[in-house]
Amino acid sequence: MTDYFALSLPIFAVIAIGWGVMRLELLPAATVDMLGAFSFRVALPALVLRLIAGQPLSQSFQPAFYLGYLLTGGIVQAGAFTVSRWIAGQGATEAGAHATTATVSNLGFLGPPLMMAYFGDRGAGPLAMAILAEVMVLMSIGSAIMASARSAHMGWATALLRSTVLNPVVAAIGLGALFAGLEWTLPKMMDRTLGYLAGAAGPTALFSIGGTLAALRLDRQTVVAAGTIALAKIVIYPLFAWVILKWGLKLDPLTVQAGVVLAALPPASSAFVLAQRYQADEGRVSAALLLCTLASAATVPLAAWLAKA
C-alpha cells in the first residue's frame, strides 16, 4: 500500500502547491483559469492523442469494460438522484446536480497523472473509456435533467453536443483511435511536438485543481450536507465498480484495478460549473468537490491497493 501512496504523493503535492500559491495570492486569480484552459484544451488532448495512437486499438478499447463502467456509473447516478429527490426531498434540478457530482469524476485533470503513475501507458485505455462513459453519457444525462427542470435555454441536445463534439479531450480520443485503428504511426515531428505539450498536462492540470480549491469555502453545516454525495462518490462508486468489473464481468486484474481507481477519483469541477449555471445547490456541490478532493489523497491509493488484493 505504501507504494501507491508514494506514487500519489507528488501528484497531490502539486495540488497543495497550487492551493497554497493561490491562497497566498502569489499569482493573479486569473492564473487558475488560464492554466486550466491551456491544460484542458491543449496539453491534455495532446497527451491522450499520443497515448491512444501509440498502442493497439484492442488494448485501448475493451467493450466489456466500457459497458461495465457505464453500467456502474448509471446505477450510482440513478441511486443518488433517487435518494436526493425522493428521500431527501430535493427538487429535480438539485437532485440532478447531486447525481452528477456523485458520478462524474475528475478524469481530465487528475485522471492522466494518476493513471500514468499507477499503470503507465496501459492506463490510457481505461481512462479513455471512462471519459467516454462519464462525459458523453452521465454528464449529458445530468445536464439534461438540470436543463429540463429549469426550463433552461440550453436543452439536452446542446449539452450533449458540448460534452462530445466540442470537448477537445473526447476529440483527441477519437483521433487517436483513428490512428490506432488504421495502424498509422504518428509522424516523428508531430509525436515530439505532442510529447512537449503532453509534458505540461500534469503540472498545469494539478496546479489548476489546487487553485480552484483555494477559492472554495466550507462551513460545518455544508460539510455535513455534502457528506452523502461524498460517500456516494468516493466509496459507493468504486465499490460498485469493483463488484461489477471483477465479479460480474470477470475482467483481468489490471483492468478491474484501473476501473476502481477511476471511479474513486473526486468529482470534476464541471459538476460545480453546471450547478452554478442552473442554480442547483452549488454550495453543497462545491463542498462535496472540496471534501472529496481532500479525502482522495488517502482514498485513491487505498482503493488502488484494495482493488489489487
C-alpha positions in Angstrom: 0.0 0.0 0.0 2.9 2.4 0.7 3.9 2.1 -3.0 0.6 3.6 -4.1 0.9 6.4 -1.5 4.4 7.1 -2.7 3.3 7.3 -6.3 0.4 9.6 -5.4 2.3 11.9 -3.1 4.0 14.1 -5.9 0.6 14.4 -7.6 -1.3 15.7 -4.6 1.8 17.8 -3.6 1.4 19.8 -6.8 -2.3 20.3 -6.0 -1.3 21.5 -2.5 1.2 23.9 -4.0 -1.4 25.3 -6.3 -3.7 25.8 -3.3 -1.0 27.5 -1.3 0.1 29.8 -4.1 -3.4 31.0 -4.8 -4.4 31.3 -1.1 -1.3 33.5 -0.5 -2.2 35.5 -3.7 1.3 35.0 -5.1 -0.2 34.9 -8.6 -3.2 36.7 -10.1 -6.6 35.0 -9.7 -6.9 34.6 -13.5 -3.9 32.3 -13.5 -6.0 29.3 -12.5 -8.5 29.9 -15.4 -5.7 30.3 -17.9 -3.8 27.2 -16.7 -7.0 25.2 -16.6 -7.9 26.3 -20.1 -4.4 25.5 -21.5 -4.4 22.1 -19.9 -7.9 21.1 -21.0 -7.8 22.5 -24.5 -4.1 21.9 -25.5 -2.0 19.8 -23.2 -4.4 17.0 -22.1 -5.7 16.4 -25.7 -2.0 16.1 -26.8 -1.3 13.6 -24.0 -4.4 11.5 -24.7 -3.9 11.5 -28.5 -0.3 10.4 -28.2 -1.1 7.6 -25.8 -4.1 6.2 -27.7 -2.4 6.4 -31.1 0.7 4.7 -29.7 -0.9 1.4 -28.8 -3.1 -1.3 -30.5 -6.8 -0.3 -30.6 -7.7 -3.6 -28.9 -5.6 -2.7 -25.9 -7.1 0.7 -25.6 -10.8 -0.2 -26.1 -12.5 -3.1 -24.4 -16.2 -3.1 -24.9 -16.8 -5.1 -21.8 -15.0 -2.6 -19.6 -16.8 0.4 -21.2 -20.2 -1.2 -20.7 -19.4 -2.3 -17.2 -18.1 1.0 -16.2 -21.0 2.8 -17.8 -23.5 0.5 -16.0 -21.7 1.2 -12.7 -22.0 4.9 -13.2 -25.6 4.7 -14.3 -26.6 2.7 -11.2 -24.9 5.1 -8.9 -26.3 8.1 -10.7 -29.8 6.8 -10.6 -29.4 5.9 -6.9 -28.0 9.3 -6.0 -30.8 11.0 -7.9 -33.4 8.8 -6.1 -32.1 9.5 -2.7 -31.8 13.2 -3.2 -35.1 13.6 -5.0 -37.5 11.4 -3.1 -35.8 10.7 0.3 -34.1 14.0 1.0 -36.9 15.9 -0.7 -34.8 18.0 -3.1 -36.0 19.4 -6.3 -35.3 17.7 -9.7 -32.6 20.3 -10.5 -30.8 19.9 -7.2 -31.1 16.1 -7.4 -29.6 16.2 -10.9 -26.7 18.2 -9.7 -26.1 15.8 -6.8 -26.3 12.8 -9.0 -23.8 14.3 -11.5 -21.4 15.2 -8.7 -21.5 11.7 -7.4 -20.7 10.1 -10.8 -18.6 12.5 -13.0 -15.0 12.1 -11.9 -12.1 14.4 -12.3 -10.9 12.3 -15.2 -9.5 15.2 -17.3 -7.2 16.8 -14.8 -6.5 14.2 -12.1 -7.0 11.1 -14.2 -4.0 11.2 -16.5 -1.2 11.8 -13.9 -2.6 9.2 -11.5 -3.3 6.6 -14.2 0.2 7.1 -15.7 1.8 6.8 -12.3 -0.1 3.6 -11.4 -0.3 1.8 -14.7 2.0 3.5 -17.2 0.8 3.7 -20.8 -1.7 0.8 -20.2 -3.8 3.2 -18.1 -4.7 5.2 -21.3 -7.3 2.8 -22.5 -9.4 2.6 -19.3 -9.0 6.4 -18.9 -10.3 7.0 -22.4 -13.3 4.6 -22.0 -14.2 6.2 -18.6 -14.1 9.7 -20.2 -16.5 8.4 -23.0 -18.8 6.9 -20.4 -18.9 9.7 -17.9 -18.6 12.8 -20.1 -20.5 11.7 -23.1 -23.3 9.8 -21.2 -23.5 10.5 -17.5 -22.7 14.2 -17.7 -25.1 14.7 -20.6 -27.9 13.0 -18.6 -27.2 15.2 -15.6 -27.1 18.3 -17.8 -30.4 17.3 -19.4 -32.1 16.8 -16.1 -31.0 20.2 -14.8 -31.7 22.0 -18.0 -35.2 20.5 -18.4 -36.1 21.1 -14.7 -35.1 24.7 -15.0 -36.6 25.1 -18.5 -33.2 26.4 -19.4 -32.3 27.7 -22.8 -29.7 25.0 -23.3 -31.5 21.7 -23.7 -30.2 18.2 -23.6 -29.1 18.2 -27.3 -26.9 21.2 -26.8 -25.5 19.7 -23.6 -24.7 16.5 -25.5 -23.0 18.5 -28.3 -20.8 20.4 -25.9 -19.7 17.4 -23.9 -18.9 15.4 -27.0 -18.1 17.0 -30.3 -16.9 20.3 -28.8 -14.9 18.5 -26.0 -11.2 18.6 -27.0 -10.3 15.5 -24.9 -13.0 13.5 -26.5 -11.9 14.7 -29.9 -8.4 13.6 -29.1 -9.6 10.2 -28.1 -11.4 9.8 -31.4 -8.4 11.0 -33.5 -6.0 8.7 -31.5 -8.4 5.8 -32.0 -8.4 6.5 -35.8 -4.6 6.4 -35.9 -4.5 3.2 -33.8 -7.3 1.5 -35.8 -5.7 2.2 -39.1 -2.3 1.3 -37.7 -0.8 4.6 -38.6 2.3 5.9 -36.9 2.4 9.5 -35.8 5.0 11.4 -37.8 8.2 11.9 -35.8 7.8 15.7 -35.7 4.2 15.5 -34.7 5.0 12.9 -32.0 7.7 15.1 -30.5 5.5 18.2 -30.5 2.7 16.3 -28.8 5.2 15.0 -26.3 6.3 18.5 -25.3 2.7 19.6 -24.8 1.8 16.4 -23.0 4.6 17.0 -20.5 2.8 20.1 -19.4 -0.5 18.4 -18.9 0.0 17.0 -15.5 1.6 20.0 -13.7 -0.8 22.6 -15.2 -3.9 20.5 -14.5 -2.9 19.7 -10.9 -2.0 23.3 -10.1 -5.3 24.4 -11.6 -7.1 21.9 -9.3 -5.3 23.3 -6.3 -6.1 26.9 -7.3 -9.7 26.1 -7.8 -10.0 24.5 -4.3 -8.4 27.7 -2.8 -11.4 29.7 -3.9 -13.9 27.3 -2.3 -15.0 27.7 1.3 -16.5 25.2 3.8 -18.7 25.5 6.9 -19.7 22.7 9.2 -23.3 22.7 8.1 -22.4 22.5 4.4 -19.9 19.7 5.0 -22.5 17.6 6.8 -25.0 18.2 4.0 -22.4 17.2 1.3 -21.4 14.1 3.2 -23.9 11.8 1.4 -22.7 13.0 -2.0 -19.1 12.4 -1.0 -19.9 9.0 0.3 -21.5 8.0 -3.0 -18.6 9.4 -5.0 -15.5 8.0 -3.2 -16.9 4.9 -1.5 -20.0 3.5 -3.2 -19.0 4.2 -6.8 -15.6 2.4 -6.6 -17.1 -0.4 -4.6 -19.8 -1.0 -7.2 -17.1 -0.8 -9.9 -15.1 -3.5 -8.2 -18.2 -5.8 -7.8 -19.4 -5.3 -11.4 -16.0 -5.4 -13.2 -14.4 -8.2 -11.0 -17.3 -10.5 -10.1 -19.9 -9.6 -12.7 -17.7 -9.4 -15.9 -14.6 -11.2 -14.5 -12.2 -8.8 -16.3 -8.4 -9.1 -15.8 -7.0 -7.7 -12.5 -5.3 -4.7 -14.0 -8.4 -3.5 -15.8 -10.5 -4.0 -12.7 -8.0 -2.1 -10.6 -7.9 0.8 -13.2 -11.7 1.0 -13.1 -11.8 1.1 -9.4 -9.2 3.9 -9.3 -11.1 5.9 -11.9 -14.4 5.6 -10.0 -12.7 6.6 -6.8 -11.5 10.0 -8.2 -13.1 13.1 -6.7 -15.8 14.9 -8.7 -14.9 17.0 -11.7 -15.1 20.8 -11.4 -17.5 20.8 -14.3 -20.1 19.4 -11.9 -19.8 22.7 -9.9 -19.9 24.7 -13.2 -23.2 23.0 -14.1 -24.6 23.5 -10.6 -23.8 27.3 -10.9 -25.3 27.6 -14.3 -28.6 26.0 -13.2 -28.5 27.4 -9.6 -28.7 23.8 -8.4 -27.4 23.8 -4.8 -24.0 24.9 -5.8 -22.9 25.3 -2.2 -23.4 21.6 -1.4 -21.8 20.6 -4.7 -18.7 22.8 -4.1 -18.5 21.4 -0.6 -18.6 17.8 -1.9 -16.0 18.6 -4.5 -13.6 20.0 -1.9 -14.3 17.3 0.6 -13.8 14.5 -1.9 -10.6 16.1 -3.3 -9.1 16.4 0.1 -10.0 12.9 1.1 -8.8 11.4 -2.2 -5.2 11.9 -1.3 -5.8 8.9 1.0 -8.8 7.1 -0.5 -7.5 6.8 -4.1 -4.2 5.0 -3.2 -6.2 2.9 -0.7 -8.7 2.0 -3.4 -5.9 1.0 -5.8 -4.3 -1.2 -3.1 -7.6 -2.9 -2.1 -8.6 -3.5 -5.7 -5.3 -5.3 -6.4 -5.6 -7.5 -3.3 
